[in-house]
């Protein structure tokens, strides 16, 4: 397992984490661990959801040139 030291953390963030840990009855360290893990998992889940949607869209267009599909997606987003 890794050890981390966070420097120059905004005081309001630290106080919010301490308060949240107190309300849950856990240590500040445990609250930080839980918060970081949840953040990483949320991003991973969102990525997998987007990747699944792209796979589904491409699967329906099997045999097409992916370059064209990428350009269409890019153009659609502006």
CNS distance restraints for C-alpha pairs under 8 A (distance, minus, plus):
assign (resid   9 and name CA) (resid  13 and name CA) 6.93 0.50 0.50
assign (resid   9 and name CA) (resid  14 and name CA) 6.78 0.50 0.50
assign (resid  10 and name CA) (resid  14 and name CA) 6.50 0.50 0.50
assign (resid  11 and name CA) (resid  15 and name CA) 6.11 0.50 0.50
assign (resid  12 and name CA) (resid  16 and name CA) 6.06 0.50 0.50
assign (resid  13 and name CA) (resid  17 and name CA) 6.21 0.50 0.50
assign (resid  14 and name CA) (resid  18 and name CA) 6.15 0.50 0.50
assign (resid  15 and name CA) (resid  19 and name CA) 6.06 0.50 0.50
assign (resid  16 and name CA) (resid  20 and name CA) 6.08 0.50 0.50
assign (resid  17 and name CA) (resid  21 and name CA) 6.05 0.50 0.50
assign (resid  17 and name CA) (resid  28 and name CA) 6.72 0.50 0.50
assign (resid  17 and name CA) (resid  31 and name CA) 6.84 0.50 0.50
assign (resid  17 and name CA) (resid  32 and name CA) 7.09 0.50 0.50
assign (resid  18 and name CA) (resid  22 and name CA) 6.14 0.50 0.50
assign (resid  18 and name CA) (resid  28 and name CA) 5.59 0.50 0.50
assign (resid  19 and name CA) (resid  23 and name CA) 6.24 0.50 0.50
assign (resid  20 and name CA) (resid  24 and name CA) 6.29 0.50 0.50
assign (resid  20 and name CA) (resid  31 and name CA) 7.47 0.50 0.50
assign (resid  21 and name CA) (resid  25 and name CA) 5.95 0.50 0.50
assign (resid  21 and name CA) (resid  26 and name CA) 5.13 0.50 0.50
assign (resid  21 and name CA) (resid  27 and name CA) 5.84 0.50 0.50
assign (resid  21 and name CA) (resid  28 and name CA) 5.47 0.50 0.50
assign (resid  21 and name CA) (resid  30 and name CA) 7.74 0.50 0.50
assign (resid  21 and name CA) (resid  31 and name CA) 5.48 0.50 0.50
assign (resid  22 and name CA) (resid  26 and name CA) 6.27 0.50 0.50
assign (resid  22 and name CA) (resid  27 and name CA) 7.35 0.50 0.50
assign (resid  22 and name CA) (resid  28 and name CA) 7.88 0.50 0.50
assign (resid  26 and name CA) (resid  30 and name CA) 6.25 0.50 0.50
assign (resid  26 and name CA) (resid  31 and name CA) 6.68 0.50 0.50
assign (resid  27 and name CA) (resid  31 and name CA) 6.31 0.50 0.50
assign (resid  28 and name CA) (resid  32 and name CA) 6.17 0.50 0.50
assign (resid  29 and name CA) (resid  33 and name CA) 6.20 0.50 0.50
assign (resid  30 and name CA) (resid  34 and name CA) 6.10 0.50 0.50
assign (resid  31 and name CA) (resid  35 and name CA) 6.02 0.50 0.50
assign (resid  32 and name CA) (resid  36 and name CA) 6.08 0.50 0.50
assign (resid  33 and name CA) (resid  37 and name CA) 6.13 0.50 0.50
assign (resid  34 and name CA) (resid  38 and name CA) 6.09 0.50 0.50
assign (resid  35 and name CA) (resid  39 and name CA) 6.22 0.50 0.50
assign (resid  36 and name CA) (resid  40 and name CA) 6.27 0.50 0.50
assign (resid  37 and name CA) (resid  41 and name CA) 6.10 0.50 0.50
assign (resid  38 and name CA) (resid  42 and name CA) 6.03 0.50 0.50
assign (resid  39 and name CA) (resid  43 and name CA) 6.40 0.50 0.50
assign (resid  40 and name CA) (resid  44 and name CA) 6.19 0.50 0.50
assign (resid  41 and name CA) (resid  45 and name CA) 6.01 0.50 0.50
assign (resid  42 and name CA) (resid  46 and name CA) 6.17 0.50 0.50
assign (resid  43 and name CA) (resid  47 and name CA) 6.14 0.50 0.50
assign (resid  44 and name CA) (resid  48 and name CA) 6.18 0.50 0.50
assign (resid  45 and name CA) (resid  49 and name CA) 6.14 0.50 0.50
assign (resid  46 and name CA) (resid  50 and name CA) 6.28 0.50 0.50
assign (resid  47 and name CA) (resid  51 and name CA) 6.06 0.50 0.50
assign (resid  48 and name CA) (resid  52 and name CA) 6.00 0.50 0.50
assign (resid  49 and name CA) (resid  53 and name CA) 6.33 0.50 0.50
assign (resid  50 and name CA) (resid  54 and name CA) 6.27 0.50 0.50
assign (resid  51 and name CA) (resid  55 and name CA) 6.11 0.50 0.50
assign (resid  52 and name CA) (resid  56 and name CA) 6.08 0.50 0.50
assign (resid  53 and name CA) (resid  57 and name CA) 6.19 0.50 0.50
assign (resid  54 and name CA) (resid  58 and name CA) 6.04 0.50 0.50
assign (resid  55 and name CA) (resid  59 and name CA) 5.80 0.50 0.50
assign (resid  56 and name CA) (resid  60 and name CA) 6.42 0.50 0.50
assign (resid  57 and name CA) (resid  61 and name CA) 6.79 0.50 0.50
assign (resid  58 and name CA) (resid  62 and name CA) 6.20 0.50 0.50
assign (resid  64 and name CA) (resid  68 and name CA) 7.93 0.50 0.50
assign (resid  64 and name CA) (resid  69 and name CA) 7.97 0.50 0.50
assign (resid  65 and name CA) (resid  69 and name CA) 6.84 0.50 0.50
assign (resid  66 and name CA) (resid  70 and name CA) 6.10 0.50 0.50
assign (resid  67 and name CA) (resid  71 and name CA) 6.24 0.50 0.50
assign (resid  68 and name CA) (resid  72 and name CA) 6.22 0.50 0.50
assign (resid  69 and name CA) (resid  73 and name CA) 6.24 0.50 0.50
assign (resid  70 and name CA) (resid  74 and name CA) 6.12 0.50 0.50
assign (resid  71 and name CA) (resid  75 and name CA) 5.97 0.50 0.50
assign (resid  72 and name CA) (resid  76 and name CA) 6.02 0.50 0.50
assign (resid  73 and name CA) (resid  77 and name CA) 6.42 0.50 0.50
assign (resid  74 and name CA) (resid  78 and name CA) 6.51 0.50 0.50
